Amino acid sequence: MIPLRDDNPTTLRPIVTVVLIAAASLVFLWQTTLSDKAIEAVVFAFGVTPATLIGGAALPPGLQRIPPALTVLTSMFLHGGWMHLIGNLLYLWIFGNNVEDSMGHARFVLFYILCGAAAALFQALPDTGSTMPMIGASGAISGVLGAYLLLYPHARVLVLIPLGFYSRLIYLPAMFVLGFWFVLQLVSSALAPAGAGGVAFGAHIGGFLAGIALIPFFKRRGVRLFAPGHRHG
């Protein structure tokens, strides 16, 4: 299922959400101007590599541009292709504005970074010797999804369900949409071959759990968890 929008209004303008979307988009447009060799160098220099972040290894001198700890941040703005970028930013656009609304702009920035860092560690810790770099905002965005689930489980989300030549649009509760997404990450992680590249399902799981753990401390005092859904006539 592909989420398209929710029915959850906000009171704050989602300034941080929009800036994050714009920044990731601009960085990706810059990536498209690079040669394949230059892109590979950028990914190794600014992506999160477990062996350098945790394992004590070092990149070749020509690739080491920033301290390994900073790659946790820079990796969130790199993407491996148009579908990678669009998928991540679609979820951030739909769910990020409400999470930002629940805590305010400054807290949302810190929350987003912490979820991204937790996601990177969750993916890296099982194999600290891995030299495969990780890029993408999906770990941080997974934290946004986890927070949304606790904040607005009854909000309705319009999803597109492709059924071969037939597709259906339907509103579903956020708890079902996001719960299904999380179960899919768990199953995919369990079935993924050890040490294989591709989607970092561990980062998705780690970011989601971090969002759930952090939202009680980041939301504004008057914001309730498990808010009831809106009434519709």
Rosetta silent file (secondary structure, phi, psi, omega in degrees, C-alpha in Angstrom):
SEQUENCE: MIPLRDDNPTTLRPIVTVVLIAAASLVFLWQTTLSDKAIEAVVFAFGVTPATLIGGAALPPGLQRIPPALTVLTSMFLHGGWMHLIGNLLYLWIFGNNVEDSMGHARFVLFYILCGAAAALFQALPDTGSTMPMIGASGAISGVLGAYLLLYPHARVLVLIPLGFYSRLIYLPAMFVLGFWFVLQLVSSALAPAGAGGVAFGAHIGGFLAGIALIPFFKRRGVRLFAPGHRHG
SCORE:     score description
SCORE:     0.000 S_00000001
   1 L     0.000  145.185 -177.424    0.000    0.000    0.000 S_00000001
   2 E  -118.103  113.753  178.469    1.177    3.524   -0.822 S_00000001
   3 E   -70.710  142.300 -179.080    0.131    6.356    1.534 S_00000001
   4 E  -116.106  -38.337  176.809   -0.953    9.545   -0.221 S_00000001
   5 E  -168.688  166.534  173.628   -2.166   11.873    2.552 S_00000001
   6 E  -119.464  173.901 -178.714   -3.735   11.912    5.999 S_00000001
   7 L  -108.690   30.514 -170.470   -6.722   13.769    7.422 S_00000001
   8 L  -105.568  102.999 -176.924   -4.803   15.148   10.391 S_00000001
   9 L   -71.213  158.777  178.436   -4.734   18.988   10.517 S_00000001
  10 L  -123.993  163.971  176.840   -1.848   20.961   12.022 S_00000001
  11 L  -107.900  -25.527  178.670   -1.530   24.322   13.748 S_00000001
  12 L   -99.818  146.779  170.898    2.134   25.063   12.924 S_00000001
  13 L   -70.629  133.439 -175.713    3.595   25.536    9.481 S_00000001
  14 L   -79.415   64.600 -173.339    5.885   22.534    8.860 S_00000001
  15 H   -61.427  -46.518 -177.185    8.956   24.654    8.250 S_00000001
  16 H   -66.578  -42.521  178.177   11.500   22.016    9.263 S_00000001
  17 H   -57.628  -45.499  179.914    9.752   19.279    7.295 S_00000001
  18 H   -65.314  -41.893  179.514    9.778   21.435    4.165 S_00000001
  19 H   -63.650  -41.696  178.579   13.433   22.397    4.662 S_00000001
  20 H   -62.884  -42.112  178.196   14.438   18.735    5.090 S_00000001
  21 H   -63.825  -45.126 -179.582   12.571   17.793    1.912 S_00000001
  22 H   -64.499  -42.036 -178.497   14.121   20.675   -0.007 S_00000001
  23 H   -64.155  -46.062  179.435   17.629   19.925    1.261 S_00000001
  24 H   -63.265  -37.925  179.598   17.461   16.231    0.362 S_00000001
  25 H   -66.438  -43.538  179.838   16.061   17.113   -3.066 S_00000001
  26 H   -65.700  -40.579  178.203   18.797   19.661   -3.782 S_00000001
  27 H   -63.457  -40.707  179.899   21.522   17.260   -2.689 S_00000001
  28 H   -67.116  -38.985  175.927   20.112   14.567   -4.944 S_00000001
  29 H   -59.809  -38.849  175.030   19.963   16.965   -7.891 S_00000001
  30 H   -63.324  -41.387  178.632   23.642   17.677   -7.226 S_00000001
  31 H   -58.101  -36.927 -177.294   24.316   13.928   -7.168 S_00000001
  32 L   -67.492  -16.058  179.068   22.799   13.586  -10.639 S_00000001
  33 L   -86.869   -6.866 -175.267   25.467   15.934  -12.023 S_00000001
  34 L   -92.599  155.091  173.263   28.298   13.657  -10.855 S_00000001
  35 L   -73.706  165.137  179.069   29.962   10.808  -12.679 S_00000001
  36 H   -58.504  -39.528  179.978   29.520    7.261  -11.393 S_00000001
  37 H   -66.730  -41.030  179.854   33.032    7.337   -9.942 S_00000001
  38 H   -68.065  -38.419  177.751   32.419   10.666   -8.197 S_00000001
  39 H   -62.743  -42.849  178.601   29.105    9.447   -6.761 S_00000001
  40 H   -59.563  -41.616  178.763   30.820    6.360   -5.368 S_00000001
  41 H   -64.767  -40.042  179.155   33.430    8.576   -3.694 S_00000001
  42 H   -63.752  -43.115 -179.335   30.700   10.803   -2.213 S_00000001
  43 H   -62.613  -42.570  178.980   28.831    7.798   -0.826 S_00000001
  44 H   -70.649  -34.655 -177.120   31.956    6.434    0.864 S_00000001
  45 H   -75.707  -36.878 -171.645   33.002    9.868    2.153 S_00000001
  46 H  -118.227   -0.916  172.581   29.621   10.994    3.511 S_00000001
  47 L   -87.009  165.708  179.274   27.706    7.747    4.054 S_00000001
  48 E   -88.364  117.964  176.759   27.748    5.797    7.313 S_00000001
  49 L  -111.205  117.036 -176.756   30.196    2.900    7.175 S_00000001
  50 H   -52.658  -40.211 -176.804   30.014    0.632   10.258 S_00000001
  51 H   -63.392  -32.091  179.117   33.711   -0.237   10.118 S_00000001
  52 H   -90.742  -31.691 -179.213   34.738    3.419   10.371 S_00000001
  53 H   -72.487  -41.111 -173.603   31.925    4.578   12.673 S_00000001
  54 L  -122.493  -35.498 -170.660   32.304    1.807   15.255 S_00000001
  55 L   -79.629   -4.944  177.824   34.925   -0.689   14.134 S_00000001
  56 L    83.146    3.804  178.456   37.941    1.603   14.313 S_00000001
  57 L   -79.043  169.242  179.263   38.799    1.324   10.619 S_00000001
  58 L  -131.709  145.010  174.718   39.729    4.300    8.452 S_00000001
  59 L   -73.256  159.464  171.816   38.839    5.250    4.925 S_00000001
  60 L   -56.058  147.384 -175.579   41.603    5.764    2.354 S_00000001
  61 L   -51.174  -36.419 -178.176   43.065    9.272    2.707 S_00000001
  62 L   -70.896  -16.311 -177.731   41.405   10.493   -0.477 S_00000001
  63 L  -104.786  -15.456 -176.185   37.939    9.581    0.794 S_00000001
  64 L   -82.835   96.418 -176.775   38.131   10.735    4.400 S_00000001
  65 L   -98.449  -35.065 -175.821   36.527   14.178    4.248 S_00000001
  66 L  -137.669  161.438  175.783   34.833   14.429    7.662 S_00000001
  67 L   -59.853  144.501 -178.502   34.994   12.605   11.029 S_00000001
  68 H   -52.840  -35.933 -178.131   33.043    9.314   10.957 S_00000001
  69 H   -62.416  -31.983 -178.886   30.577   10.576   13.574 S_00000001
  70 H   -73.317  -19.387  178.879   29.449   13.382   11.258 S_00000001
  71 H   -66.340  -21.537  175.042   28.533   10.903    8.539 S_00000001
  72 H   -57.984  -36.786  179.080   25.512    9.983   10.650 S_00000001
  73 H   -81.822  -49.741 -175.302   24.170   13.424    9.718 S_00000001
  74 H   -64.736  -31.698 -178.380   25.456   13.776    6.151 S_00000001
  75 H   -63.410  -25.802 -177.652   24.233   10.323    5.141 S_00000001
  76 H   -68.147  -15.057 -176.330   20.631   11.420    5.763 S_00000001
  77 H  -107.402    4.555  176.529   20.761   13.775    2.782 S_00000001
  78 L  -105.744  145.116  178.634   22.153   11.303    0.218 S_00000001
  79 L  -138.792  154.735 -173.058   19.985    8.898   -1.756 S_00000001
  80 L   -91.254   -0.303  179.639   20.635    6.039   -4.114 S_00000001
  81 L   170.605  172.247 -177.777   18.084    6.875   -6.803 S_00000001
  82 H   -60.573  -43.462 -178.395   14.858    8.674   -7.660 S_00000001
  83 H   -66.320  -37.761  176.122   12.603    6.011   -6.148 S_00000001
  84 H   -59.400  -47.088 -178.893   14.677    5.978   -2.946 S_00000001
  85 H   -66.106  -51.037 -174.963   14.326    9.755   -2.676 S_00000001
  86 H   -63.870  -42.078  178.772   10.643    9.991   -3.618 S_00000001
  87 H   -60.468  -45.697  179.662    9.602    7.158   -1.308 S_00000001
  88 H   -63.745  -46.970 -174.469   11.377    8.697    1.668 S_00000001
  89 H   -72.117  -27.355  175.082   10.145   12.228    1.053 S_00000001
  90 H   -63.096  -47.235  178.870    6.560   11.092    0.477 S_00000001
  91 H   -64.571  -39.503  179.553    6.456    9.534    3.953 S_00000001
  92 H   -65.314  -39.937 -179.685    8.160   12.589    5.472 S_00000001
  93 H   -65.639  -41.594 -176.573    5.664   14.945    3.820 S_00000001
  94 H   -71.427  -44.636 -170.799    2.611   12.974    4.970 S_00000001
  95 H  -105.161  -21.223 -175.587    3.652   12.255    8.550 S_00000001
  96 H   -67.827  -36.169 -176.118    6.397   14.761    9.370 S_00000001
  97 H   -63.178  -38.636  179.866    4.196   17.845    9.579 S_00000001
  98 H   -71.207  -37.831  178.151    2.077   16.394   12.386 S_00000001
  99 H   -67.917  -40.774  175.388    5.079   15.191   14.382 S_00000001
 100 H   -61.861  -40.218  179.257    6.717   18.598   13.964 S_00000001
 101 H   -62.721  -32.416 -176.358    3.436   20.181   15.069 S_00000001
 102 H   -74.013  -20.037 -174.297    3.419   18.048   18.222 S_00000001
 103 H  -129.206  -13.455 -176.907    6.801   19.271   19.458 S_00000001
 104 L    93.380  165.228 -171.098    7.724   22.504   17.682 S_00000001
 105 H   -65.634  -51.489 -174.142   10.425   23.266   15.145 S_00000001
 106 H   -63.944  -44.647  179.388   13.589   23.166   17.264 S_00000001
 107 H   -64.293  -34.550 -179.449   12.705   19.946   19.072 S_00000001
 108 H   -65.172  -38.004  176.978   11.763   18.326   15.792 S_00000001
 109 H   -58.766  -49.842 -179.278   15.237   18.997   14.378 S_00000001
 110 H   -64.749  -42.571  178.675   16.876   17.295   17.367 S_00000001
 111 H   -58.055  -46.436 -178.286   14.333   14.467   17.336 S_00000001
 112 H   -61.369  -44.683 -179.773   14.966   13.806   13.640 S_00000001
 113 H   -65.761  -43.139 -179.570   18.743   13.710   14.084 S_00000001
 114 H   -64.191  -39.671  177.686   18.544   11.421   17.125 S_00000001
 115 H   -65.222  -40.360  177.298   16.267    8.993   15.300 S_00000001
 116 H   -63.831  -39.697  178.299   18.639    8.963   12.359 S_00000001
 117 H   -66.416  -43.284  178.597   21.599    8.303   14.662 S_00000001
 118 H   -62.385  -39.304  179.089   19.755    5.496   16.450 S_00000001
 119 H   -62.938  -44.159  179.651   18.849    3.967   13.094 S_00000001
 120 H   -62.324  -42.652  179.631   22.470    4.039   11.932 S_00000001
 121 H   -66.665  -39.598 -179.403   23.679    2.392   15.147 S_00000001
 122 H   -63.103  -35.651  178.505   20.944   -0.264   15.000 S_00000001
 123 H   -77.427  -35.118 -172.871   22.062   -1.175   11.494 S_00000001
 124 H   -83.312  -35.200 -172.173   25.796   -0.983   12.235 S_00000001
 125 H   -60.334  -36.825  178.717   26.117   -2.739   15.590 S_00000001
 126 H   -65.360  -20.896 -179.712   25.359   -6.283   14.372 S_00000001
 127 H  -144.694   78.399 -175.272   28.278   -6.071   11.914 S_00000001
 128 L   -70.907   -9.975  178.121   30.810   -3.487   13.027 S_00000001
 129 L   -94.857    1.000 -178.009   33.310   -4.683   10.446 S_00000001
 130 L   -65.360  135.784  177.542   31.065   -3.954    7.477 S_00000001
 131 L  -106.107   16.478  179.810   32.602   -1.659    4.866 S_00000001
 132 L   -91.768  116.223 -177.541   29.309   -1.097    3.063 S_00000001
 133 L   -72.501  149.597  177.188   28.185    2.541    3.395 S_00000001
 134 E  -112.973  134.817  176.810   24.606    3.428    4.289 S_00000001
 135 L  -135.700  159.750  176.376   22.823    6.458    2.865 S_00000001
 136 L   118.418  156.273 -179.106   19.306    7.845    2.981 S_00000001
 137 L   -91.909    3.271 -171.039   16.867    9.566    5.302 S_00000001
 138 H   -63.523  -31.761  178.049   14.759    6.461    5.869 S_00000001
 139 H   -64.578  -46.664  178.588   16.130    5.776    9.363 S_00000001
 140 H   -66.045  -40.847 -179.913   15.235    9.253   10.609 S_00000001
 141 H   -67.118  -33.067  174.667   11.894    9.163    8.794 S_00000001
 142 H   -59.790  -36.500  174.915   11.172    5.788   10.396 S_00000001
 143 H   -62.311  -38.494  176.165   11.483    7.603   13.730 S_00000001
 144 H   -62.248  -40.331  179.532    8.857   10.061   12.520 S_00000001
 145 H   -65.531  -41.517  177.968    6.571    7.129   11.687 S_00000001
 146 H   -62.492  -41.496  178.065    7.048    5.613   15.134 S_00000001
 147 H   -64.837  -43.800  179.994    6.216    8.927   16.777 S_00000001
 148 H   -60.008  -40.410 -179.232    3.140    9.395   14.593 S_00000001
 149 H   -59.131  -40.900  179.443    1.892    5.936   15.536 S_00000001
 150 H   -75.994  -32.585 -177.465    1.929    6.821   19.236 S_00000001
 151 H   -78.100  -47.192 -169.272    0.532   10.302   18.713 S_00000001
 152 L  -133.434   58.023 -176.576   -2.230    9.722   16.166 S_00000001
 153 L   -64.467  -22.725 -176.264   -3.012    6.008   15.795 S_00000001
 154 L   -97.908   -1.284  176.002   -6.634    6.742   14.845 S_00000001
 155 L   -61.614  147.019 -179.021   -5.900    9.353   12.168 S_00000001
 156 E   -94.069  135.911 -179.140   -7.102    8.271    8.749 S_00000001
 157 E  -119.497  126.327  175.976   -4.566    7.809    5.958 S_00000001
 158 E   -80.118  122.322 -178.056   -5.548    7.655    2.303 S_00000001
 159 E  -124.180  150.225  173.435   -3.636    4.799    0.697 S_00000001
 160 E  -100.691  124.641  179.455   -3.381    3.440   -2.822 S_00000001
 161 E  -111.569  103.694  179.119   -3.577   -0.341   -2.983 S_00000001
 162 E   -74.558  129.466  178.817   -2.307   -1.649   -6.335 S_00000001
 163 E  -128.933   71.357 -176.893   -4.066   -4.889   -7.335 S_00000001
 164 L    66.345 -121.176  179.782   -2.557   -5.781  -10.681 S_00000001
 165 L   -81.132   -5.185 -177.707   -4.455   -3.851  -13.356 S_00000001
 166 E  -119.263  133.555  177.791   -6.859   -2.538  -10.723 S_00000001
 167 E  -123.402  151.136 -178.449   -5.986   -0.081   -7.961 S_00000001
 168 E  -131.083  137.965  173.241   -8.098    1.081   -5.059 S_00000001
 169 E   -99.892  131.348 -178.036   -8.036    4.211   -2.930 S_00000001
 170 E  -151.852  144.577  173.261   -9.133    3.694    0.652 S_00000001
 171 E   -87.675  131.567  177.621   -8.817    5.435    4.027 S_00000001
 172 E  -130.660  152.110  175.807   -7.254    3.297    6.743 S_00000001
 173 E   -62.095  144.264  179.955   -6.341    4.054   10.369 S_00000001
 174 H   -58.168  -34.091 -179.167   -2.750    5.148   10.827 S_00000001
 175 H   -62.350  -32.467  178.470   -2.207    2.319   13.307 S_00000001
 176 H   -76.226  -45.665 -178.235   -2.937   -0.180   10.524 S_00000001
 177 H   -62.077  -48.932 -176.911   -0.852    1.579    7.844 S_00000001
 178 H   -77.173  -33.260  174.826    2.174    2.118   10.061 S_00000001
 179 H   -63.825  -42.986  177.028    1.797   -1.188   11.868 S_00000001
 180 H   -61.601  -43.343  178.626    1.750   -2.994    8.519 S_00000001
 181 H   -58.806  -44.269 -177.128    4.834   -1.018    7.434 S_00000001
 182 H   -68.170  -42.256  177.437    6.724   -2.001   10.592 S_00000001
 183 H   -61.185  -38.376  177.968    5.809   -5.681   10.318 S_00000001
 184 H   -62.364  -37.905  177.777    6.986   -5.587    6.715 S_00000001
 185 H   -66.644  -40.802  179.183   10.362   -4.244    7.869 S_00000001
 186 H   -62.569  -46.207 -179.214   10.667   -7.022   10.466 S_00000001
 187 H   -65.649  -44.241 -179.761    9.837   -9.734    7.949 S_00000001
 188 H   -63.235  -39.686  178.389   12.117   -8.259    5.292 S_00000001
 189 H   -64.240  -40.217 -179.500   14.973   -7.971    7.791 S_00000001
 190 H   -67.627  -31.847 -176.525   14.538  -11.607    8.836 S_00000001
 191 H   -90.374  -15.180 -177.208   14.534  -12.801    5.229 S_00000001
 192 L   -69.278  135.609  177.858   17.404  -10.611    3.976 S_00000001
 193 L   -62.164  140.889 -179.928   20.675  -12.529    3.414 S_00000001
 194 L   -62.329  133.040  176.974   23.366  -11.721    5.984 S_00000001
 195 L    77.833    2.301 -179.366   25.859   -9.155    4.747 S_00000001
 196 L   -78.793  153.107  176.548   23.849   -8.388    1.619 S_00000001
 197 L   -82.140 -164.599  179.887   23.500   -4.861    0.332 S_00000001
 198 L   101.777 -142.261 -175.271   20.273   -3.124   -0.586 S_00000001
 199 L   -74.001  133.401  179.680   17.683   -1.796    1.837 S_00000001
 200 L   -87.846   79.443 -177.541   18.886   -1.225    5.419 S_00000001
 201 H   -63.537  -32.957  177.721   15.898   -2.799    7.161 S_00000001
 202 H   -60.758  -37.596  177.727   17.724   -2.741   10.499 S_00000001
 203 H   -65.966  -38.887  177.853   17.954    1.052   10.269 S_00000001
 204 H   -61.961  -45.098 -179.398   14.211    1.261    9.607 S_00000001
 205 H   -64.695  -46.857 -179.310   13.472   -0.863   12.666 S_00000001
 206 H   -62.757  -42.426  178.816   15.903    1.035   14.875 S_00000001
 207 H   -64.832  -42.064  179.705   14.630    4.430   13.784 S_00000001
 208 H   -61.196  -46.823  179.614   10.991    3.418   14.307 S_00000001
 209 H   -65.999  -35.419  177.320   11.669    2.136   17.829 S_00000001
 210 H   -64.401  -41.066  178.335   13.674    5.283   18.618 S_00000001
 211 H   -61.484  -42.000  177.632   10.746    7.450   17.543 S_00000001
 212 H   -62.861  -42.184 -177.611    8.405    5.517   19.826 S_00000001
 213 H   -70.356  -34.082 -172.394   10.837    5.809   22.742 S_00000001
 214 H   -88.520  -27.595 -171.605   11.585    9.517   22.256 S_00000001
 215 H   -59.668  -35.638  178.262    8.175   11.017   21.470 S_00000001
 216 H   -61.037  -26.046 -177.838    6.932   11.088   25.117 S_00000001
 217 H   -92.515  -19.145 -176.285    9.913   13.318   25.975 S_00000001
 218 H  -101.252  -23.878 -179.127    9.789   15.547   22.885 S_00000001
 219 L   -67.280  153.409  175.594    6.091   16.287   22.513 S_00000001
 220 L   -67.195  154.939 -172.391    4.729   19.468   24.012 S_00000001
 221 L   -57.543  -37.486 -176.550    3.117   19.119   27.416 S_00000001
 222 L   -83.124   -2.751 -178.173   -0.437   19.605   26.177 S_00000001
 223 L   -86.942  128.282 -178.848   -0.161   17.056   23.372 S_00000001
 224 L   -90.311  146.974  166.685   -1.760   13.692   24.130 S_00000001
 225 L   -82.307  156.784  178.261   -0.518   10.313   23.049 S_00000001
 226 L    54.185   46.104 -178.796   -3.025    7.976   21.366 S_00000001
 227 L   -61.903  140.797  177.389   -5.220   10.891   20.319 S_00000001
 228 L   -68.270  156.976 -179.497   -8.739    9.886   19.226 S_00000001
 229 L   -74.466  165.507  177.708   -9.628   10.193   15.572 S_00000001
 230 L   -79.432  150.328  175.929  -11.658   13.012   14.075 S_00000001
 231 L   -83.897  139.300  179.599  -15.362   12.565   13.556 S_00000001
 232 L  -124.550  136.263  179.549  -16.543   12.541    9.973 S_00000001
 233 L   -80.486    0.000    0.000  -20.053   13.102    8.790 S_00000001
